[in-house]
Amino acid sequence: MRPAFARLPAAFAVSLALTIGAAQAQSTSTKFEQTVVVAGTPLILNGAGTRHRAVFKVYDMALYTTKKVSKVDDLLALPGPKRIQFVALRELPGTELGRLFLKGMGENSSKDLMTKHALASTRLIEVFSGKAKLMPGESFAMEFVPGKGTQFFITGKPQGDPLGDAEFFSMILKIWVGPSPADNMLRDALLGV
């Protein structure tokens, strides 16, 4: 006997299989909220995925925006607040995490931009170095608010004052969605593609 999906029209069966595959690819062990509020602005979950390094799951990540976007250029041009949220899935040394973020920024932004935003980039490393280890289940986040800058959070607590501008936050986003993303499958999951 043929499986039930084999009796469906071919186009519908292909569409169903792609939908199921996309849902499985974007599933995370963390249940992220569908909406959050940043600086009084409601944001929606644009996408979520898991960062893999070799065979290990490193962290789950969610991207929140004012409206759904599926293209990198649209994401970077989107005005208003944005939030990226992470949940550690394994022990993460704080200093190494900060250095990896800085490396990702350097691989996806010009040297001129890295020089221009050196002070803010150094602060990013300091924030994560301030916590020796992030343990499985602990969260960290980065929120961008126009006119104020990027606020870093570790386990829900703000880390210093906001810094940088929209260009700096775009450099941070490019770690995951730039031309050399940290993880291609995670990039696609964040963009919902």
N, C-alpha and C positions, 0 to 999 in steps of 0.2 A: 504494500500500500504506500502511496506517495505521501510525504509530509503535507500538512495543511497549507504551508506557504507555497508549495509547488503547484497547488491548484489555483493560486491567485494570478491575476494578470501580471505579466512579466514586469512592466514598469512599476506597478504597485509593490511587487515583491522586492525589487531592487531598492526602491525608495524606503521601504520598511527596514531592510537590512542596513542601509546607510544610516538611518535614524538610530537604530539600535546600536550600531557600531560607534556612532558619534557620542551617544549617551554613555556607553561603557568607557570610551576613551577619556571623557571628561569627569568621570566619577572620582571622588576623593574620599578618603576615610573621614575627613572633617566635614561636618555639616555647616556650611557657611550660611549666614543670614541672606535672604533674598534682597533685602534693602537695608541701608544704613543711612544715617544723617550725618553730614559733615558741614560744619559752620552754618547750620540751619537749612541746608540744601539736601533734599532726599536723593540718594544715589541708588542705582540698581546693580545687581550682580551681572557684570558683563560676561564673565567666564571664570572658571576655576579649574585647577589641575594640580598635578603632583610633579615636583622637581625630582628627577632621577639623576644619580651620578653613578656611573657604572651599573651595578645591579642593585644599588641601594636606593630606597626612597628617602629623600632628604627633608623635604617640607611640602605641605599643601599650601597653595597660594590662591587668593581670590583677587579679582580686579573689579572695582566699583566705579561706575561712571554715571553721568547725568542722563545718558541715553545709550542704547546698544550700538556698538560699532564692531565691524568685523575686519576692518583694514587698518594697518599700522598708521598710515597717513591721517586717516580720520580720527584715530585715537589721539595722536599727538597734536592735532589741530583742535580737538574738542575743548571748548571753553568750560570754565567752571571747576569746582572741586573734583578731586579724584582720590581714591584710596586703594592701596594695595595692602593686603593682610596675609600673614603667614602663620602657619602652625608647624612647629618643629616635629618631625617624625622620628628623629634620632638625636642624640646628644650633639650639639653644634658649638664648637669653640667660638666665642664672641669675636675675638680678634681676627681669626681666620675668615669668618663670615664677612666682616667688614672689608677685609682685603679682597675677597672674591667679588664682592659687589663693586669695589673700585676697579678691579681688573675687567669686569664685565662692562663697566662704563667706558674704560679705555679702549676696549675692543669694538665699541659701537658708536663712539663719538670722536671727533677730530681732536688733535693735540691742542689746537687753539682753544676749543671749548673746555678741555680738561684743565688747561692753564687758567682760563677765565674763571672757572668754578673750583679752583684748587682749595680755597678755604672751606667751602661747603662740603667738598669731597672729603677733606681731612676730618671734618666734624662727623661725617657718616662713620668713619673708622673709629673715632673716639666713642661714639654712642655704643657701638657693639663691643668695643674693647672694655667698656665699663661693666659689662656682665661677662664674667669668665666663661660661663657655659649657658646655653639655652638647652633645657631638658625637654625630652619628648612631651608634647602636649602644651608647652609654653608658646605664647603667641608674641609676635611683633608686627608692627604696621608702620606705614608711611602714608601721611595724608598731605595733599597739596590743597591750599586755599589761596585763590588769587588775591594778590595784594599783601599777603602775609608770608607765604613761603611753604616749605615742607616741614611738617612736624613728625618727629620719630617717636614711636611708642614701643616699649618693651613691657610685656605682660600688662598691657592696658595703661601704663603710666607714661605720661609725656616725658621726653628726655631733652631738657633744655628748651630754648626758644625756637620757633620756626626759623628756617633759613633758606636762602636761595630764592629763585624765581621760577617761572613756568619752564624756562629753558633747562634749568637744573633738574626739575622733576621729569622732564622728557628724557634727559640723559639717564635718570634712574630707570624709567620705564623701558628704555632700549636694552637694558641688561637682559630682559626677557622677550622683547618684541623687535629688537633691532636686527641689523643685517647678520650679526653673529650671535644669535640668542643663546642663553645658557642651556636651553633645552627646547628643541624644535616642537616636540609634542606638547610641552607646556605652553609655548607661544600660541599654538593653534587652539588649545583649550581656553586660554585667556581671551582670545578673540572670538571664541565660539564658532570656529570653522572646523 
